[in-house]
Amino acid sequence: AGAVPLRGMRITAPDGTVLEGRYPTEGPYRGYRDHALAIQRLHLDQILLDRAKALPVDVRERHRVVDLLLEGDRVAGVRAAGPDGAAFEVRSPLVVGADGRQSLVARRLGLMEAHPLRRMALIAYVEGLGDFGDCGEIYVDPPDYAILNPVAPGAVSLSLVVPLEHAAPYSGKLDAFFHARLKQLDHLWPRISAMRPLGPVMALGPLAYRVAPPRHAGVLLVGDAAGFYDPFTGEGIFAALRSAELAAEVAHGALRRGDCSRALLAPYWRARREAFRDKERVTRLLQVVIGRRWLANLVAHRLARRPDLLSLLMGVIGDFVPPRALLSPRLFLGRQRS
């Protein structure tokens, strides 16, 4: 499908220390394959759309949901608009909001909350960066970090994450801010100075936000619609898929019983918290590390001497090694590489 296999990430610390983080391919924890896949978002969306069309569901393109139908404390359906702008209603015992970080469902129900981690991501597709081998690249340079992922032959996704307050004054000239900021990352700029843009700079921010569980019956939220933290550990797609699996299980039982009350849907929120709790703790800890230059350098030096620990951490970030594996006594008794 045009995806690029990646067997790890090459991580550069603020002082120039380079880590070769490889996804585990042996031992008790294995992914569904021995590498990750990087793909352009538009291509992934097309694959998902084609898959949906192959299933016995009603797929409506160029439609948008404009409001919810509320009946007391229950969501009874949605109000939508077609390609011609004509409004219509769809009633349902259960509405699943899978509508991303700008979720209308979450906003309409007043569930979105600000998060103290206020960052903005600037993203562009570029070419001309040469060979990546079989790794993506991460450059940590507090308060910023950048991620390079080859997503097609010659095409690279370049993401720069900065404090929101640094980017806000340049809202009308983000291209200029993007390139000026990239030049300030000492170890990144020599790598990308010959890049050529393949499209405009896109902005997402603030990145992190919280979403409270609904107080209404008849509604679930999955994926980014249920909350988002930060792209450094890249769990967005996994969170979307796993939360959808959990939601499907609960929804099936509720619909079969003809009861989509809060009580019958509550097990989804409990299961979701349980599924993502430990990874969220690791993510918060990594944010502390990458936000402090001295600490990022210290951790990089330690991980450079412990490739086994680095590999396990890569598996945790890749969402196929349970975070609790990082607490194994055997791991902490492991030998350091001199």
N, C-alpha and C positions, 0 to 999 in steps of 0.2 A: 504493500500500500504506500510505498515511498518513504517509509520511516527509516531513520538512521539508528543502528544499534550502538549503544553506549555501554561500555563495561565498567565505567567509573567516572570520577570527577577529579580533575587536577586543581588543587586548592592552593592559592598563593596567599600567605599571611602578610600583614602590613610590613614586616621587615624583609620580605622576599623569600622566606622559607616556603618551599614547595612540597606539598603532600600529594602522593599518588593514591587516592582513595579508590579501592576496587570493591565492587559488589561481591559478597561471598559466593563462591561456587562449589564449596564443599563444607562438610560438617553438618550439624543438625538442622540448620536453617537454609532453605533454598527458595529462590523465587520461582515463578512460573516458567522462567527461562533464565539463562545465565547472563542476561544483559537487559538494560533498560531500552526503551524506544523513544526517540525524539521525533516529533512530527509537527508540521505547520498546522496551526489551529484550524484554518479553513479546510484543510484536507481531512482532519479528524472529524470536524463537524459534518462533512459530506458523507464520510463512512457511517457515522451514527445515524444520519438522516436516511441513508439507503437501507440500513439495518431496520430502522423503525418502519419504513415503507414495506419491508418484506414480512412484517408481522400483522396479525389481524387487528390493527388499531386504525383509528381515523387520524391521519396526519394532515394538518392544514398549514400550508406555507403562506407567508406574507400576512399572517394574522397576528394580532396582539391582544393581550388581555388588558383592559383599561380599568377594571374595578372588580370588586367582589360583591356577590349577592349575600347580604347578611340578613338573617332572620333571628332576632334576639341574640342569644349567645352561640349561634351556630352559623357556620359558613355553608351556604346552600348552593353555591355555584359561582360562575364568573360572568361578567359582562365583557364582551370582546368586540373587536372591529375587524372587518375583512379588508381585502386589498382596495376596495372602493370606498372605504371609510364607513360603510354602513354598520351600525351597531346591532348586536344580537346577544341573546343570553343562552348560556348552557347551564342547566341545573344538574347537580350531582350530589349524592350523599357524602362524597369525599373529594376534596380538592387537595392536590399535592403541588406545593410550590417548589418547582425545580428551576426557578427563573433567575438564578445567579446572584451576584453581589449587589445588584440594584433591585432586588426582589420586590415586586409590587405587592405580593402577598404579605411579606413581612412588614413592609412599610405601611400598608393599609391597615394592618392590625396593630400598629404601634409597637412592634416587637424589636426594632433595631435600636441598638445602644452604642454610643461612642466608646472607643477603646483608647486607653492611654498611650499605646504604641502608635504614634502618628507618623506614618511613612507614605511616600509616594513612589510608584514604579513608573519609569519611563522605558518604553519598549520599542525596539525597531528591528526590522530584518535588514541585514547587511550582507555584502559579499566582499571577496578580496582578502580574506584573512588566512589563506593557506590551509595546511593540513592540521587536523585535530587528532589524528589517530583514531582511537576508539574511546575517547574521553571528552566530556564537556569540561568547562573551566569556570572556576569561581575565584574572584579577586576580592579579598576582604581588606578594606581601607576605611576604618571608622571615621565619620559616622555613616559612610556609604559601603555598599558592596555591589558587585556586578557579576552577572552570570552569562556565559556564552554557551549556547547549545547549537551544534550543527543539526539542522532540521531537514536538509535536502542537499544534494550535491552542489557545493558552492554557496549555499545559503545558510546563514547563521542568525539565530535569535539572540539579540543583545538586550539584556535587561539591566537597568541601573536603578537601584533602590536608594533613596535619599530621604532625610527628614522632610516632612511635609512643609514645615515653616521655611525651609531653604528654597523650595521650589515655588511656593505660593506667589511671591512677588513677580515671578516670571511667567504667569499663566498665559499671557498673550504672546510670548516668545519662547516656548518650551524647546524648540529646536536649538536655539542659540544656547540656552541653559544646559541642555543635554550634552552638547559637544564641549562646552567650556568645562563642565563638571568632569567629563571623561578625561580631559587633559590633566586634571588634578590628581588622578589616580596613577601614581608613579610607575607601578609594575604593569598596569593594564594598558596605558596609552601606547607604549612601544609595540604592543601586540596588535593593536587595532588601528594604528595611525593611517594605514593604507586602505581602510575600509571604504566601501562605496554603498550608499543607501539603496535599498530596494523598495522603499516605501516611506511613508511619513512616520514621525515619532508619535507613539500612542501613550497616553497617560492613564494611570489608575491610582486613585487616592481619595481619601485615606484608605490604606490597604486593610488594616485590621478593624473589625467591628464585632460586636456581640449581638446575638439574637436570642431573645427569651422564648421559652416554650409558649405556644399559643394558649390563650385563655378561652378560646372558642372551640366548640366541637366541630367535627367535619373537616379538619385541615391538618396537613403535615407539611414539613419543610425538609428538603434534602439538599445536599451539596452546599455550595456557597450561600444559598438562600438561608441556611441555618447558621451562618457565621463563618468568619475567615480571620486568620491570624497574620501570616507573613509567608511570602513565597520562598524563603531561603531553603526550607526543607521540602518544598515541592510536593505536598500531599494533596493538592487540590483534586486531581482526578481520582486518586484512591478514595478520598473522603466522599466524593460524589457517588462512586460506585458502591462503596461499603454502606453508606447511609441509605442508598436506594434499596439495597438488599434487605437491610433491617426494616425499612419502611414497607417494602412489599410483603414481608412476612406478617407484620402487624395489620396492614391494610387488608390482606386476604382474610384474616380471621374476623376482623370487624365487619367487612362487607358480607361475609358468609352468614354472620349472625344478624345482619341488618341493624347494627348498632355502632355508629361512628362517634360515640360520645367521647368526651375527654378521658374518662376512665378507661375505655377500651383502647384508646390511642396512646395513653401514657407509657405503656411498656416500650414504645419506640424511643422516647426521649431518654428513658433510663438505659436502654441498650446502647444508644448513641453515646451517651456520656461514658459508659463503661468501655466502649470500643476505642474511643479517642483520648481518654483521660491521660494515659501514660505517655503517649506520643506528644500531647500538648505540653506535658511537663518537660520533656526533652527539648521541645521547640523553644519554650520560654528560657530554659537554661542556655541554649545556643545563642539566643538573642542577647543575653547578658555577655557572653563571650565575644561575639562579633561586634558589640557596641563599645568595646574598650580595647584600645590598641595594645596595651601591655598584656592584657589577659589573652587576647587573640594570639599574640606571639608566643606566650608561655604554653598555651594549649597546643599550638602547632608544633613546638619543639618536643613536647611530651608524646604527641601522636606520631611524630616522625620516628621515635624510638620504639613505638608499639604498633607495628603494622597490623597485628591481630586485632587490637582494639579499634584501630581506624577502620578495618574491614567490617567489623561488627557494627560500628556506628553507621557506616554506609548502608548496611542492611536495614538498620532501624529507620534511617532517612528514606530508604526505598520501600518501607512499609511491609517488609516480609520477615523481619526479625523483631520479635517482641522487645519493647524497650527494657523490660525487666532483665533481659539477658545481659545488659550492661552492668548489672549488679552482681554477677556471678563471682563468688570468691575465687574460683579457679582462674578467672580472667585477671583479677587483681594480683594473683600470685605469679602471673606469666612473666617471662623474662623479657627485659628490654634489649633492643638491638643497640649495640655500641656504635 
